Amino acid sequence: MTAPESTVSIDWLTCTLAIDRLPGESRGDVVERMARWVFKSAPVPGAVPYPRNYTESVGLDYGRLSWHPDQPGMKTCYVLTGADCASMVSDGKSPVDRLKMLVDQGAHFTRVDVAIDYFGYYDLNDVIDHFDDQPRWTNARVLTPYSQIDYKPEEGVREQITGVYLGSRKSEVFICMYNKALEQDQPGDRLRIELRAKGRYAGGVADMIDKQGLPMTARAAIIEYANPPLGWFQDALSGPLGQGVTVGKRETDTRRWLLEIILPVLDRELAKVDTVRDPLYSKYKHILDKATNRLFGR
């Protein structure tokens, strides 16, 4: 007996892009050239910009580009929404191909959502009931159920707890599980398990999709974050797994302060030292000796 069918998709994508500005070009000119050269799409003016702090926007074949005409240092932002992804698929196009093109263009990804739709039996109350079990099966520290409105003419309007958030919605990564058919006013039940990645984690997800494909990345990323001991969840996530998401380290303010300010000043001051009896020399040597012993076991 085979497990019920499940499908994998990209449901949202946000990134920033840079393109060299030619002499005499306005920011709008740059965006129009980006639309035609990078996305091979005629820009459609008048689209409302999604991202905060952007004031101008144009629509593309799928998605939109946004920019701020008075902020030359701001990169152009590209947003491909869930509706845009669905339109691409229905037109025989692939959001994965677009992601790969953006990777080739050196895009900086700030949000990537991947989703698995499961067409078998499920009960999200199982997730709620198992959340406090040990050993823990998820990196999430909080679980939040939420309600959707289920409208059935013969029964009237009723409210159901049909979705759960695993993790804080303010964090770089969390999972949302809900009835996608109910959201789209379609018959039946369709469980959506959606991993929403932002910040550095979004870049890691995009990189893994580019290297090992969407299905393996989506399954690995979801299971890495949450893997409840439930039969229907295991059925939904069945299939080959890729490597987990690799997230690059972000330079903290302290590290940047040390690298950009303190070390250059120290280098200049040490160049002035002309005797081993100088307190600066002895202190610096002591620090280096300790670091050498720790790193190389000497």
C-alpha positions in Angstrom: 0.0 0.0 0.0 1.5 3.3 -1.1 1.4 6.5 1.0 -1.1 9.2 -0.1 0.3 11.7 -2.6 2.2 14.8 -1.5 3.6 17.6 -3.6 6.5 20.0 -3.0 6.6 23.7 -4.0 8.2 27.1 -3.4 5.5 29.4 -2.0 7.3 32.7 -1.5 10.6 34.2 -2.5 12.1 37.6 -1.7 15.6 38.8 -2.5 17.6 41.9 -3.3 19.6 42.5 -6.5 22.2 45.0 -7.7 23.0 46.0 -11.3 25.5 48.6 -12.3 24.1 52.0 -13.0 25.1 53.5 -16.3 25.9 57.3 -16.7 22.7 59.3 -16.8 20.4 56.5 -15.7 17.8 57.0 -13.0 16.9 54.3 -10.5 13.8 53.7 -12.6 15.9 53.2 -15.7 18.1 50.7 -13.9 15.1 48.7 -12.8 13.6 48.7 -16.2 16.9 47.5 -17.7 17.0 44.8 -15.0 13.5 43.7 -15.8 14.3 43.3 -19.5 17.8 41.9 -19.2 17.7 39.8 -16.1 14.0 38.7 -16.0 13.3 38.9 -19.8 10.0 40.6 -18.9 8.4 43.9 -20.0 7.9 46.0 -16.8 4.3 47.0 -16.0 4.3 50.3 -14.0 1.9 50.8 -11.1 2.4 47.7 -9.0 2.2 48.3 -5.2 5.5 47.6 -3.5 5.4 44.9 -0.8 8.7 45.5 1.0 8.9 48.1 3.7 10.9 51.3 2.9 10.4 50.9 -0.9 8.3 53.5 -2.6 8.3 52.5 -6.3 7.5 49.3 -8.0 6.8 47.6 -11.4 5.2 44.3 -12.2 6.9 41.5 -14.1 5.7 38.4 -15.9 5.7 36.9 -12.4 6.5 38.9 -9.3 7.6 42.5 -9.0 10.6 44.8 -8.6 10.6 47.5 -6.0 13.0 50.4 -5.3 13.4 53.8 -3.7 14.3 56.5 -6.2 16.0 58.7 -3.6 18.1 56.0 -2.0 20.9 55.1 -4.4 22.5 52.7 -1.9 19.4 50.5 -1.6 19.4 47.4 -3.8 16.4 46.5 -5.9 14.0 44.1 -4.2 12.3 41.3 -6.0 9.2 39.6 -4.6 7.6 36.4 -5.9 4.4 35.7 -3.9 2.5 32.5 -3.4 0.0 33.6 -6.0 2.9 34.3 -8.4 4.4 30.9 -7.8 1.0 29.2 -8.4 0.6 31.2 -11.7 4.1 30.1 -12.8 3.2 26.5 -12.2 -0.2 26.7 -14.0 1.6 28.3 -17.0 4.1 25.5 -17.1 7.0 27.6 -15.6 9.1 26.7 -12.6 9.7 28.9 -9.5 12.8 26.7 -9.0 14.2 27.8 -12.3 13.7 31.4 -11.3 15.4 30.9 -8.0 18.4 29.3 -9.8 18.6 32.3 -12.2 18.6 34.6 -9.2 21.4 32.6 -7.5 23.4 33.0 -10.7 22.8 36.8 -10.6 24.2 37.0 -7.1 20.9 37.7 -5.4 20.7 38.1 -1.6 17.7 36.1 -0.4 15.8 37.5 2.5 12.8 35.1 2.5 12.2 31.7 1.0 9.1 29.6 1.8 8.9 25.9 0.9 5.8 23.8 1.2 4.6 20.2 1.2 1.0 19.6 0.4 -0.3 16.3 1.8 -3.5 14.7 0.5 -4.0 12.0 3.1 -5.5 11.8 6.6 -4.0 14.1 9.3 -5.0 15.6 12.6 -3.2 18.7 13.8 -4.4 18.0 17.3 -1.8 15.2 17.4 0.9 17.9 17.0 -0.5 19.9 19.8 -0.8 16.9 22.0 2.8 15.7 21.3 4.4 19.2 21.7 5.5 18.6 25.3 6.7 15.1 24.8 10.3 14.1 25.5 12.7 13.8 23.8 11.8 17.0 22.0 11.2 16.5 18.3 11.3 20.1 17.2 13.6 23.1 17.6 10.5 25.3 18.2 10.1 26.6 21.7 6.5 27.7 21.2 3.4 26.2 19.4 0.5 28.4 18.6 -2.8 27.0 17.3 -4.9 29.4 15.2 -8.4 29.4 13.6 -9.7 29.5 10.1 -13.3 30.2 9.2 -15.0 27.2 7.6 -18.1 28.3 5.7 -20.7 25.6 4.8 -24.1 26.9 3.6 -26.0 24.0 5.1 -24.3 24.4 8.5 -23.7 28.1 8.6 -20.4 29.7 9.5 -18.2 28.0 12.1 -14.7 28.6 13.4 -12.2 25.7 13.6 -8.7 25.4 15.0 -7.2 24.2 11.7 -3.7 25.6 11.8 -0.6 25.6 14.1 2.5 27.7 14.1 5.6 25.8 15.2 8.1 28.5 16.4 7.9 32.2 16.7 6.7 34.1 13.6 9.4 36.7 14.4 12.3 34.2 14.1 14.3 33.4 11.1 12.6 30.1 10.6 9.3 28.6 11.7 6.7 26.1 10.3 3.1 26.6 9.6 0.7 23.7 9.2 -2.9 24.3 8.1 -5.7 23.2 5.8 -4.8 24.7 2.4 -8.0 23.5 0.8 -10.0 25.4 3.4 -8.0 28.5 2.9 -8.7 28.4 -0.9 -12.4 27.5 -0.4 -11.9 24.1 -2.1 -13.6 20.8 -1.2 -11.9 18.2 0.9 -8.8 18.5 3.1 -5.2 19.3 2.1 -2.6 19.7 4.7 0.1 22.2 4.0 3.4 21.9 5.9 5.1 25.2 5.1 8.6 26.2 6.3 9.1 29.9 6.2 12.7 31.0 6.2 14.0 34.6 6.5 17.3 36.3 6.9 20.4 34.1 6.8 18.3 31.0 6.9 16.6 32.0 3.7 19.9 32.2 2.0 20.8 28.8 3.2 17.5 27.3 1.9 18.0 29.0 -1.5 21.6 27.6 -1.7 20.5 24.1 -0.9 17.7 24.2 -3.5 20.2 25.4 -6.1 22.6 22.5 -5.2 20.3 19.6 -4.5 16.9 20.4 -5.8 13.6 21.5 -4.2 12.1 18.1 -3.0 15.1 16.9 -1.1 15.8 20.4 0.4 12.2 20.9 1.5 12.0 17.6 3.3 15.4 17.9 4.9 14.8 21.5 6.1 11.3 20.7 7.6 12.5 17.5 9.3 15.6 19.3 10.6 13.3 21.8 12.3 10.4 19.5 13.3 9.9 15.7 13.0 7.0 14.7 15.2 6.5 10.9 15.8 3.3 10.8 13.9 2.5 8.3 11.1 0.7 10.8 8.9 3.5 13.3 9.2 6.1 10.7 8.3 4.0 9.8 5.2 3.8 13.4 4.2 7.6 13.8 4.4 8.4 10.4 2.9 11.0 10.5 0.1 14.7 11.1 -0.4 16.3 13.6 2.0 19.0 16.1 1.1 21.6 17.7 3.3 20.4 20.0 6.0 20.4 23.8 5.6 23.8 25.5 6.0 23.6 29.0 7.4 26.6 31.3 7.1 27.8 33.0 10.2 26.9 36.6 10.5 29.4 39.1 11.7 28.3 40.5 15.0 28.8 44.1 15.9 31.6 43.1 18.3 33.5 41.1 15.7 33.1 43.9 13.1 34.3 46.4 15.7 37.4 44.3 16.4 38.2 43.6 12.7 37.6 47.0 11.4 38.7 49.3 14.2 40.6 47.6 17.1 43.0 45.4 15.1 44.1 48.1 12.6 44.8 50.5 15.6 46.7 47.7 17.4 48.8 46.9 14.3 49.9 50.6 14.1 50.7 50.8 17.8 52.7 47.6 17.8 54.7 48.9 14.9 55.9 51.6 17.3 57.2 49.1 19.9 61.0 49.1 20.1 61.6 47.0 23.2 60.3 43.7 24.6 59.9 45.5 27.9 57.1 47.6 26.5 53.8 46.6 28.4 52.0 46.5 25.0 54.4 44.0 23.6 54.3 41.7 26.7 50.5 41.9 26.9 50.0 41.1 23.2 52.5 38.2 23.4 50.6 36.8 26.3 47.3 36.8 24.4 48.9 35.3 21.3 50.6 32.5 23.4 47.2 31.6 25.0 45.5 31.5 21.6 48.3 29.4 20.1 48.0 26.9 23.0 44.2 26.7 22.7 44.1 26.4 18.9 47.1 24.0 18.4 47.3 22.2 21.7 50.8 23.4 22.4 
